[in-house]
Structures are given as C-alpha cells and as structure tokens.
Amino acid sequence: MVCYSVLDVTPSSEDWIPGYLPAANARVAAHGGTYLARTASHEQVEGGDQPAALRIIIEWPSKAHAEAFMADEAYAPHLAARSRGSVSHHYLIEGRDDLA
C-alpha cells in the first residue's frame, strides 16, 4: 500500500542544507520515493498556528520503503544534521481511507 511522508521543516541554521539535499535526494530515490512537493509556498487554512518554513510530501511504494529510508545508514548522518539544524516533524501516512 502506498505511503506518504509529510514533513514540516524550519531551519535554525542553513549550514547542513548543501550536504543534505543531494544525499536525501539520492537516498529517497534509492528507496523508491518520489517527491510530490517541496515548497515554502504553503498556507495553513485551519487550526492553531503551526508555522514551518518548508512543507515536504514524499510518496513511497509502501510503508516498508519509507521505514527503510529512515533506517538507511547512508542517510543517518544527514538526518542527524537536519535534526540539529532545524525544527522538523515527519509523519508517515498510509494511503488508505479508514473512514470510507
């Protein structure tokens, strides 16, 4: 079943970004992921204010693919750099409708 990563990322420093982007792009592709959106152009239309500089959506062939990406040893140092240099939240959302 398809799965989506939804992230909000607000950098607190930008020194990690040049090394992060090529590595993340390569590791996402290696695990079958496709970026659907990576943008600072977003608008919150409901709920309490949840500011974020960037919103990112990645489509994965399955939850296992997303989890393999997150556990990838080649990605680990880049994830650590992003974690140190930003406030980030990452959600995995299965592509199904539990309310249908």
C-alpha angles and dihedrals in degrees: 000000000000116000132195132214111211115189137178114198130184113180117222088188131012101212092097095052102079092055095038102055100059092043095047092046091053095045094046090052092045089057095047097259125147124199110233096176137004108168149137087208103095137120130208110222102175141032135017118332112284104176120196131164094217136024118200130189122189124183117215128190088234143348088259089061091052092047091048089053092051091048094045108127090212089057096044098086091048092049088050090051091049091047091052094044102044149028103247138172123192123193127186111211122187114224097241139103111236091178098056 
